[in-house]
C-alpha cells in the first residue's frame, strides 16, 4: 500500500512539474529546430553559409573563392568631405565662380541649405598633379599626394540618400534603415578571425562625437551579436571595464567564468538558443581581451620616428593615434578595422565659413596620418593584402549655400548624392588609376557611375566572396549586403 502511494505521489509530482511553460518550451524548441533545418537547407541551395566551430563562432574560415585582401581598414570621414576641394579638379567651375547656378541644376532637386538661385562656387584651394599617374590633389593634402601612385580613385560614386544618418547607413550596411549588419559584421561572420585574443571587428572614433547613425554603423543586425564591432578608445582604457575591479584577480575571474560557462552550456542544451553559445564565446573573448587589448592598443611601444610620421601622441584621442592603432591591429590580424572621424560637414555659417576654417583643420588633422598609414603598410609588406578605403557618405554641390535666399551666402556646399569620391589602396586594386568621371563642374557622375552596392560587391569580391551567394535567410528573403537590385563588380579596378 505504501509503495503504491509513493508511486502515485511521484507521478503527480511529475505531472505538476510539466507546466504550461515547459509544454510551450518543448513545442517552440521542436518547431524552432524544424525552421532552422529548413533555413539551412534553403541557404545551402541558394547561398554560402559559413560554418564555424560551435565552441568558437569566430573560428577562422577560408573564403569560398581566391581572395586578394585578408583584412580591411576603412577610413570614414563623417559629414561628407567636399570632393571639389580635395580630389575632383574642375577648371570650368573656377571660371563659373560667382555666376548664377543654371536652372537645370535646381529643377526637381531638394537641398538642405539652398534656396532661390544660388551662385556657383569654385574650389577654394589650388590643385596640382602628382605621381607618375598624374592624379589631381588639392594643396590641402600634401602628404597624401605623395602616395597617389598606390591609390585607386573612384570619382563617380553615387548614393540615393540625402541626409547624413541614412547615407552613413547605406555606406556601411547597404540599407538606409537600422537593423542590418555592417560590412565588418558580414566579413567576420564569413571569415572569422585569425587572432582568437582580439575581436575580428574593431571600431575607433575621433573628432569628439559619434556618427549621426551611431552604433548602428557597426551593428551585427540580424547576424549573431558576436559579429558586431567592438568600439575601442585611443585614450584611457581601450575598452570600458577592461580591467578587473579591486579585489578580483585574474584567477578568480577565471573561476567565475568557468562556473558561468557551465550554467550557460546547460541552458544551451536545454533551450537550444544559439545566442547562449554566442554569450559563452563573448565572455571567453572578453577574458582573453583583458591581456591582449591593452598590449595591442599601447602605442607608447612605438619608436619616436613612427610617432613623428603619424603625428600621434600617446594618451590623446586623435585620428593620428587611431591610424597608428589601425596598423598595429592589422599586424595582429584583426579582420576589419573601422575608423570614423567626425567633423567634415562643410556647411558655412556667419561665424564659421566651413571651407576656409573647419575644413582646413580637418585636412590638417588627417592628411599626415593617412599618408603615414599607407607608407607604413607598404614598407612592412602589408599593403598587398590589406585593403584601405577612404570615403564620406555623399558628395558636395558645385553651388554655394544661400540660407534664407540670395541675401545671405556662405562659403559652404550642400549635400550632393549624385557624385562623390572614394579611394582604395592595396588589397588587390589597381594602383595609380582613376575610375569614373563627373561632369564639367563635378555635380553628376557622367562616366562609369558606381552605386554603393557595386562598391560593396567589389569589396566582397576582393575578400573572396560572390555577393550574390553570400547571404543569410531573414524575414523570408536571402538577405545580402548588396541588396536585390542589379549589381556589378567593378572589374576594371582589379589588379
BELNOR-V480427 format. One line per field, one symbol per residue. phi: phi as a letter, one per 30 degrees, with the letter a starting at -180 (. if undefined). burial: + if it has 24 or more other ideal C-beta (glycine too) atoms within 12 Angstrom, else -. A space follows every 10 residues. Layout:
phi = ???
burial = ???
This chain:
phi = .ddddddddd ddddddddde dddddddddd dddddddddd dddddcaccd ccdddbdced bdddbecccc abcccccdji ddddcbbcdb eddddceidd dedddcdicb bdbbbicdcd bdedbdcbdb iddiddbddd bdddedcddc ccdcccdbbc ccceeddddd dcbibdcdjc ddeddedddd bibdcdcbdd bbcbcbjjbd eedidddbdd hddeddcddc dcccbiedbe idcddeiccd dddddddedd dddddddddd ciddddddde ddddddddde cddeddcddd dddedddddd idbeicdadd eddddddddd eciddbcccc cdkcddddad cbdedccede dddddceddd dddddddddd icddccccbb accacbddcd dbeijddbcb dbbddbddaa cbbbbihjcd dibbciacdd cicbdcbhdb dedddddded ddcjbdddcd bbdahibddb edicdebbdd ddcdd
burial = ---------- ---------- ---------- --------+- --+---++++ -+---++++- +-+---++++ ++++++++++ ++++++++++ --+--+---- +---+----- ++++---+++ +++++-+--+ ----++++-+ +-++++++++ +++++++++- ++++++++++ ++++++-+-+ ++++++++++ ++++++++++ +++++++--+ ++++++++++ ++++++++++ ++++---++- -+-------- --+---+--- +--+------ ---+-+++++ ++++++++++ -+++-++-+- -+---++-++ ++----++++ ++++++++++ ++++++++++ ++++++++-- ---++--+++ -+++++++++ ++++++++-- -+++++++++ ++++++++++ ++------++ ++++++++++ ++++++++++ +-++++++++ +++++--+++ ++++++++++ ++++++++++ +++----+++ +++---+-++ --++-
